[in-house]
Amino acid sequence: MKNTLINYVEFKATDLEKIKVFYTKAFGWTFTDYGPDYTAFSESGLEGGFEKTEAGIVNGALIVLYHENLEDIQQKVEQAGGIMVKPIFSFPGGRRFHFKDPSGNELAIWSDK
């Protein structure tokens, strides 16, 4: 994988079972569940997933970039004016952090390292 390319898109969903049925029937996407609150999709042109939420969905897409060294890229993001929303945390398959750009768009950067 190349650093800082868009690698993944993550959406919010209030009902993961309904969302899987919809995207499977409508577009032929396939899904892999990672616990009760997350499902990843493939066969869509860009890999991504749906995170279960009880909150109202206002801006449901999270763009996720990849970088092999989270600490280095986090420092660059902060120096460029990015605001940390979620510090580095672990999840099945890697680690990531979330930040907001100067316009308030939330993005994430993940690493499998």
Secondary structure as UniProt FT lines:
FT   TURN            3..4
FT   STRAND          6..13
FT   HELIX           16..27
FT   STRAND          30..33
FT   TURN            36..37
FT   STRAND          38..42
FT   STRAND          48..52
FT   STRAND          61..66
FT   HELIX           70..79
FT   TURN            80..81
FT   STRAND          83..91
FT   TURN            92..93
FT   STRAND          94..100
FT   TURN            102..103
FT   STRAND          106..111
//
